[in-house]
Amino acid sequence: MPQLNPSPWLAILVFTWLVFLIIVPPKIMAHIFPNEPTPQSTEKTKTETWNWPWR
């Protein structure tokens, strides 16, 4: 029963984790955001009441 032989599956598992832990993170971290967020002012804006014309 070849499914019970752990040697090829262990090698595949180790190689896959090495790819995920060594190769993929630098590629993901190299991406940049197209727009950097700008800080908003902390003062609250005064909201005006809406005068409905039919009332």
N, C-alpha and C positions, 0 to 999 in steps of 0.2 A: 504494500500500500504506500505509494509515493507521497500521499498527503501527510503522513506521519513523520516524514524526514524533515527536520527543522532547518537543516543547513541552508538550502536555497532561500527559504522564506525569511530566515533570520537575516541573511545578507541583504535581501530586498528591503526589509524593514529598516535596517541600519542605514542603508544607502539613502532611502527615502527621507528619513529623519535628518540625515546630514544635509541633504538638499534643502529641506525646509528650514533648517537652523543656520546654515552658512550662506547659501546662495540667494535665497529669496528675500530675507530682510533688507540687505543693502539695496536691492532693486526696488523694493517698495518704499524705503525711506528716501530714495533719490527723487521721487515725485515731488513736484512743488504745486502749491495751490495757485490757480490763475489770479485770484484776487485775494490780497491780504485783508483781513477784517480791520476796519477802522474803528477806533473807540468812539462810542456815542457820548454825548454830553449827559451829565447826570441831572441837570435841571429839568423839572417837569414842565411840559407845555400847558398853557392855560387853554382849556377847551371852552369854546363859546356855545351857548345854547342855540339851537336852531329855531328860528322864528318861522313857523309854518304859515304860509300866506292865507290859507283857508280857515284859520282858527281865530 
